[in-house]
Amino acid sequence: MREFRDLSGTQWNVFLATPHSSPSKREKILPETYRLGWLVFECDKERRRLAPVPDSWESLTDRELEHLCTHADVVPARGARRTQPTPGQAEQMQELLAQVIEEVCDQPKAQSLDTGELIRVEQTLSIAAHAAREAVALRRAARETQGG
């Protein structure tokens, strides 16, 4: 198991999940990409999974794990209960999204950036994608609790 904190401050646990069923049963119940296992990313708010498992994932940097996490599929947490979003959560995510987009837009043209700067832009865009997904999920949850 690995732990890392993403750039927004969220603490994540990452571990390898492997199917316990027989190969023939796996073929019936699991999509092909998950039949050899997957990485699980968990924080206090959500759970994600990623397949196929990257080689040497245990030795990746925190930023590399964060990048994988942003590309992982969000899945319902086991035993998760639907909770009503707290006031302002969607607005906070939208504000984070606006800040990150502004940061990227303030960069010089991509052709003039060095590799390290391009990596930073990529990571920043990953954070923006995460914030956008969170904002959408919070809006949907708020709409469901309001009955429509």
Secondary structure, DSSP 8 states (H G I E B T S, - for coil): -EEEE-TTS-EEEEEEE---S-HHHHHHHS-GGGTT-EEEEE-SS-EEEESS--TTGGG--HHHHHHHHHHSEEE--TT-------TTHHHHHHHHHHHHHHHHHTS--GGG--HHHHHHHHHHHHHHHHHHHHHHHHHHHHHHHTT-
